[in-house]
Amino acid sequence: MVKLSKRLRQAIETLSEALPLTAPVKITRPKNMDEWGSCEKLESPDRFIIRINQRLTDDYAISILAHEWAHARAWTDDPAIPNHGPEWGIAYSRCYRALFEP
């Protein structure tokens, strides 16, 4: 697994401050992923796992972070929320704005 870059760590810090989650989050950059990223809610211990494909550049990794963080934000209120439904869309727009708007 690759170490998180300074830019990615800063993006995580920004999201953590602007849009905190109700459970701790672990973010990894696995090498052998078929998809660009994923988010999973674990029950024991209660936490989120966000995986971002190691092959992505920092710019893409930060975009994927916003996408996956939005899943965690939407699931914070109700884990049965559809993956890309309206609640996720609102959460994604907030994540995007926190990261990319001055």
Buried (B, 14 or more C-beta within 10 A) or exposed (E): EEEBBEEBEEBBEBBEEEBEBEBEBEBEBBEEBEEBBBBBBEEEEEBBBBBBBBBBEEEBBBBBBBBBBBBBBBBBEEEEBEEEEEBBEEBBEBBBEBBEEE
